[in-house]
Amino acid sequence: MSRSRSISAPRNRKGFTLIELLVVVLILAILMAVAMPLYLSAVTDAQRKTCRANMQTIANAVQAARIKTGASDYGTIITGGVTTTILPDLTAVPVCPNAGAYGLANGSSATTSTFKVTCGYGTGAGAHGKFEPGVDSN
């Protein structure tokens, strides 16, 4: 009699079944599959915008250096590159979030009357590109 009593006795088990856990994991995987590309896109966009802001800061320092030195064009500043000695208004050279190198080059006109700040990171659509004061907008 004790045998049948133990078989028919209700079991009070607490916890989740394997199927319930698998359903939860599946739902989380679907949410991650949707959210991850959006997150990575936001990170890439933020890095590109940070680099763009850095290039604008360097451009402002180049223009200030030209005014302080009284130079007639940007030629000597362009050949000096992006350094704190050439651009004294920069307390430190900004760093690209993707470790690209900043440089100075002649602008859209062939003369040294304009200049552009370039970032050496990436190629094609992934490149951070350039910033030319007066030509590129914010």
N, C-alpha and C positions, 0 to 999 in steps of 0.2 A: 503494500500500500504506500509506503513511503516513496517508492519509485515513481508511481504515477503522479503523486503529489508534486514532486520536483519538476516533472515534465510540464505539467499544466500550470505551474506557478508563473505569474507574469514577471517578466524581467524589466527592471527599471534602469535601462541603459541610457546614459546621457552622452550626447556627442552628435557628430555629423556622419552621414554615410559617405561612402566613396563617391557615389554619383553626385551628391550635393557639392562636395569639394571640387570635383572636376568641372561642374557647371560654373562655380565661382571663378576658378582659374581661367576657364574659357572666356568668361565675360571680361575679366581683367586683361587678358591677352588682346581681345578685340579693342578695348579702350586704349591700350598702349599702341596698337597698330594705327589707330586714328590720331592719337595725340603726338606721337614721336616725330613724324614729319613736320608738323606745325611747330613744335618746339625747336627742332633743328633749323628750320627756316627763320624763326625769330632770332636765334643765336647768330646765324650768318648775317642777317640784316643788321643786327646791333653791332657786330664787328665792322661791317662796311661803313656804318654811320660814324663809329668811333674813329676809324681811319680818316674819313672825310673831315671830321672836326679837327683832327690832328693836322691834316694838310692845310686847313684854313688858318690854324694857329701859326704854322710855319710861314704861310704867305703873309700874314700880318707882321710877323717878325722881320721878314725880308723887306717889306715896304718901310717899316720903321728904321731898319738899318740903312736903307738907301737915303732916307731923309736925314738921319743923324750924320752920315758921312758926307752928305752933299754931293753924292755921285750923280752924274748926268744919266746913267743907265744902270742896268742890273748886271752888266758883264762881270765885274769883279766879284760881286756877291755870288753869282751863279757858279763861277769857277771855284770859289771857296767851299761850296757845298753846305750841307746842313750841319753846322756845329755851333756850340755855344760861344766860341771865340769869334766866328764870323757874324753870328746873330746874337748880340749880347742881351737882347730882351728875352731870350729863351733861357730860363734857369736850368732846364734840362731838355734834351732833345726828346720829343714825344716818341713813343714806341708803338708800332703797329700791332694790333692784337694778334695778328697771324705772323709776326716776326718779319714783315716786309721792310725793306730799307727805303728811306725817304731820300729823294734827290731833287736837285734843281736843274731846270733846263730852260732854253729859250722858249718863249711863248709862241702863239700862232703866227705872229709876224716874224720874218726871218732875222730881224734886228734884235738887239738886246734891250729894246724899249719895253718889252713885256717878258714875263717869265711864267713858268708853271712849276708846281710842286708835284712830283710823281711818287707813287708807291710801287715798289718792285714785287709786290705779292701777286701771284696768280697770273693766268693768261686767259684770254677770251672773256666769257661772261662772268667768270669767278674773280677776275682781276679787280683790284681796288681802283686802279686807274690814275687819274691826274686831277689837279685843281688849278685852274688858271683864273686869277682875279680879273673881274670885268667881263669874262667870257662865260664861265660856269656860274650858275646860280646856286643858291643854298641847296 
